Amino acid sequence: MRSGSKPSTDGAVFLVAAPALRDPEYRQTVLIASPTANGGHVGVIINRPTRRSLSSLFPEHEPSKKVVEPVFFGGPFSTTALVAVVRGDASPGQGSLLMMSNLYLAINVNTIDKIIEERPTDARFYVGYVGWRPGELRREIDRGLWHVLNPDVNTIFRKDTDTMWEEMLRMSRQISASAPAEHASD
């Protein structure tokens, strides 16, 4: 981070909920968020596994039974919809947003079906997502609700997410403490 600059949200970022963020849907969460074409942001909570499997959500869909990882709670928007975060060097299909190098957010039902059928180990599946209107995420960061870190794919697909929030909060505090002093402003 440059001296005097705010963390950039021009590309994908990890958002680590500040301890003061008490909203039950976001308390102690870590999100991957990425800009959208309209100037807003979209993302998913990466540390909230559910007790549901894809096969419990789609019992008649045979390929879903091959996905052993739980479905994650991605956020409070469209909780009846399934989205997928997918690793790969090419778009998984129609309705996919490039979040960062080799990482896509798939929202199209047919594309998600294809991912489940052809490359389920390259994806993590979420019910719901999080969205911000243009300028909304920046305001939340400025209010101190989120710590911003650079994202990496391995963290997104990490198996054990139980201590992820605490670890990333510690990491964000270390980065803040080592950053050059910024001008105090209220």
ABEGO torsion letter per residue (X at the ends): XBBGBBBBAABBBBBBBBAABABAAABGBBBBBBBBAAGBBBBBBAABBBABBAAAABAABAAAAABABBBBBAEABGAABBBBBBBEABBAEBGBBBABBGBBBBABAAAAAAAAAABAAABBBBBEBBBBBBGAAAAAAAAGABBBBBBBAAAAABABAAAAAAAAAAAAAAAAAABBBBBBBX
